């Protein structure tokens, strides 16, 4: 079978511990990046780029941020959309208040603003856990949205609260077309996903997983719970903040509090449940599933000529059924199914 590692010998420690030790995985990832960079911007329609590929990449980044906190550090959070809102409004205000602010630096500063808010609201994790921590992060959602609607300075004194995002200009080039915005978002997401993968494989990632598995034992063997948990909140919120800034500038074109409501937080939580908790790949698979499913359901409803009342609720019913299905049948989500499939290919024709 084509997916075999026989004959691929590792002669160094670095080669044995690289991110993709099997040659076929490296070839597949390279081919996927070539298609995403060179083929998709040329062949895909503006609608496909704007309505499917760009939100898929942005939601993947947000799901990756939540997965760092929930999947790897074991801290349940329901305030993902709030951190995205902080990143979006932070980036907008940095560009608006500071003349000549580079847009990429504004995205980074917006992510750092979200990280500070994440650390502040992550302090309860030092004393509480589980559903109580989820309730504390849920308070973040309501508090941040309240601040954005009640403090006029944050919305540049807009009467409606809806403000137009500034144009994305980098080194004199304006990213105004769907293809250019897609390439920018793809570059940011690819770099941050690579950084997250390496971070998880480092001492930081191992400390997160130790705290996730048993925080008391982790503290006994020398891990500092306060630093480990707050670092997880900071990194997770930074990723969500950058995703929120991209969501406003590259997808919506507006910066508004209502775009970051509680429904968005639950949607991103569903992405990591369906894609796979504690998996970088699962963040992308879950985002792809959640973004593509409504498109497929709309096509199905139109093809079957379903009544409007049924078609409008079909998405919610399917989402609920799928979440229950994955929680019962495969709690580790699509990433685990992908891993099982690869293991069977490696052992073919004698799979377990």
N, C-alpha and C positions, 0 to 999 in steps of 0.2 A: 504494500500500500504506500501511497505517496507521503503519508504523514508518519515517518519513522525517523528515529534519531540514531539508528545503527550506523556506525562509522564516523559519527561526529564526536571526536575525542577532545576533551578539555585538558589543556596542558598548563593552565595557570589558575590560581584562585580567582582572579578577576574574570576569566572566561567562564568559570563554573558558576559565578554569582551575578552574571549580567542579567538585565531585565528580561530579555528573550533568549534563553540559552539554546533553543532549538532553531535551526536554520530556517525551517519552513515558516515559523512565526515571524522571523525578521523579514523574510521575502514577502509574506502576506501583508505585514504592516507597511512596508515600503510601497507595495503596489496600491494599497488603500490610500496612502498619502498622495501618491502621484495622481490617482483618480480624483481625489478631493481637491487637489491644487490645480491640476491642469485640465481635467476633463469636465468636472462639474460646472465651473464658471462659464465654460464655452457652450456646453450642450443643454444645461438646465435653463428653463424659462425664468423670467423675472419673478413670476408668482412662486415657483418652486424654491427659488433662492430666498425670497422674502418671507414666505408663509410657512415653509417647512424646514429648510436647512439651517437658516439663521436661528430660529427659535430652538431647534433641536440642539445646536451647539451651546447656546446660552443656558438652556435648561440642564444640559449635561454638566456644565461647569457648576451650576448651583447645586445639582444633585451630588456632584463630587465633594463640594464643600460640606453638605449635610452628612455625606457618608464618612468623611473624616471624623466628624464629631460623634455621630451615632454608631456607625459601623465599626470604626477602629478604636475610638475612645470610650464607647459605651454610654454616652451622655445623650439622653433623648431630648430632642428640641422640636418645638412647634413654632418657632419664630423666624424661620428662614426668610420669608418674604419681608419681614421687618429689616433684617440685615441687608437684603437687596435694596430696600428703599433708602436706607442710610447711605449705601454706596452710590446710588443714582443721584440723590439730592446733594450728597457731598461733592461728587464730580461736577454737577451743574454749578454749584455755588463757588467752587474753586475757579472754574473757568470764568464765571460771571464777575467775581470780586477781584481777581488778580489779573491784570492786563498781561497778555502774552503767555499765559499759562499753557504749556503743551498738553494736548488732550490725553495722551498716554499717561503723563504724570498725574493729570487730574483723576484718571481711572485708578491709579495706584493710591493716591491720597484718599479717594473715596473708599477704596478697600481698607485702608488703614483706619479711617473713621469708623467703618463698620466693625473692624477688629477691636477698637476701643470700646464700642458699645457692647460687643460680644463679651469682652472681659468683664465689664461692669455687671452685666446680667448673668454671667457665668459664675459669679461669686456664690450664689446659693448652692451650686453643685458641690461645694465643699462640705455642706451639711445635709443636703437632701439628695434623693435619687429617685429614679423611676417616675411614677405618675406625678409625684410632687414636683420634680424638676421640670416635667413637661408643662405643668401648670405655671411654673415660674417663667419659663420661656414663652408661654402663651401670653403672659402679661407684657412681655416685650413687644409683641405684635400690636396690642392695643395702645401701649404707651407711645411707641414710635409714631403710629398713625395719628394719634391725638396731637403730638407735637407738630407734625407736618401740617395739620389742618388748623392749628390754633396759633402758631407762631408765623406771622406773615413774612418775616425776614427770610425764612427758609424757602418760601415760594416766590421770592422777589416781589412781594406785595401784590400778587395776582388775585383779582377778585374771585375768579372761578377756581383757583387752586391748580389749574392745568396750565403748564408752561411749555413752550416749545424748546426742545433740546437744541443746543448749539450744533453747528455743523462740524463734522469730524474732518479736521485738516491736520496732516502730518507732513512736515518738511515742504510745505507749500502745495501738496497734493490733496485735493478734496475728495473724500470718500462719500460720494453722493449716489452712486449707482448700486443696485442690489449685488452685483458681482464684486465690486470693490469692498462693500461692507462685509460680504460673506468671507472674503479672503482675510480681512482684518480680524474678524471674530475667530476664524479657523486658526490663524497664527497665535492669537492670545490663548485660546483653549488648548491647543497642542502643547505650547510651552508650559502652561500651568499644570496640565495633566502629567507631563513628564516630571516636573518638579514634585508633584504630589506622589507619584510612583516611587521616586527616589527617596523622598522624605519618609514614606511608610516603611521602606526597607532599611532605614537608618536606625540609630539608637532612639531617636524621637518616636518613630513609629512603633518600635518594640515596647517602649514605655507606655504608649497609648494602649496597646493591646494587652499589656500586663494589667493595667488599671481596669480595662474592660472586663477581663476574665475574672479577676478577684482583687479588688482594690486593697483589702486589708493585707493580703499576702504580698502584694506589690510594695506596700509601704514597709512591711517587715524586712524585705530583702533590700531596701534602700531607695526605692523610687519616691520622689517627693510629690505627693498627691496634688498639692496646691499648684505647683508649677506645671505639672503634667496636664491637669484638667484645664487650667486657664490658658495654656498654650494651645490646647485643642480647640477651645472656644475662639481664640484669637485667629488661628489659621483658618478654621472653618468660616468664621465671619468675614475674613478677608476675601476668601474665594467667593462667598455669596455676594459681598459688596461689589466686587469687580463684575460678577454676573449681572447684578442689578444695574450697574452703569451701562454695560453693553445692551441690556434689555431696553433701557430708555433711549440711548443714543443710536443704536444700530437697528433696532426692531420697531419700537413704538414711534420714535421721533418726538415724543412728549415725555415730560416728567410730571407725574401726577400720583397722589397718594393712593387713589382707588385701584391703581394697577397692581399694587402690592398688598392685596387683601389676604384674609385668612385662607381663602380658597386656594391661593397660589402656594401657601405653605403646605397645605395638605396634598396638593398635586405633586409637589417635589418629594414629599414623604412617600407617596405612592410610587414614585419613580424608583427609589432605592429599595422599596419592598419588592416590587416586581422585578427589577433588574438584578438585585442581589445586595444585601447588606454586607459591608466590609469588603467591597470589591470595586476597583477603579473601572474595570470593564462593565460591571453591573450598572454604574452610573450612566454610561453611554447607552447600554441596552435598554434600561428603563426609560430614559428620556426619548429614545427612538420609538419605543412602544407607545408611550403616552402621547407623543406628538402625532404619530401616524395613525393611531387607532381612531380618533375622531374623523380623520379624512376618509378612512376605509368605511366607517359606519355611515357617513353621509352619502358616499357612493352607493353603499348597499341599500340604504333607505330610499334613495332616489330610484335605484333600479327596481326595487320591489314595490314602489309606489305606496309606501307606508303612510298612514295618516300623520299629520304634523305633530299631533299630541304624542304619538308613539315615537316618532323620530327624535323629538326633543329630549325625551327621557331615556332613549336607548343607550346613550353614552354613559349616563350615570349607572344604569342597571348593569352594563357590561363591566364597568370599572369595579363596582362592588363585588360582582361575581368573581372577577379575576383575582382580586385581593384575597378573598376567602379561599379561592383555589390554591394560590401560591402559598398561603400561610399553612394550609393543610398538607398539600402534596409535596411542595418543594419550598421550604422556608428560605432557602438561599437564593431563590429566584432564577432568572434566566442565565446568570453567569455560571451557576452550578450546573445547569443543563448543558451549557456550552463546554464546560470542563469535562463532564461525563462523556460527551460525544468525542472530545479529543482523546480521552483515555482509551475509549473503545477503538478508535482508529489506530492508536499506537500499538495495540495488542492484536489487531486483526491479522489473521482470521480466527483468533482464539480469544474473543472478548469475554469478560466475566459476565 
